[in-house]
Amino acid sequence: MRWLVYVLTQALKLAELRLRGSAAKDVELLALRHHLAVRERGTGS
């Protein structure tokens, strides 16, 4: 459950940065997507 809260928090932060026009966080966005994919593979969902 904690990881879900963390992921949602990070996603909101990244969305806010993108709305401000910052494209420098693309690497973090890719890392977040990778983290989610690994989690999904690990749980089999």
MOHUPE-V930320 format. One record per run of one state. SS is the DSSP state (~ for helix, > for strand, _ for the rest). FROM is the first residue (numbers start at 1). TO is the last residue. If there is no record, write none. Layout:
SS|FROM|TO  SS|FROM|TO
This chain:
_|1|1  ~|2|19  _|20|25  ~|26|43  _|44|45
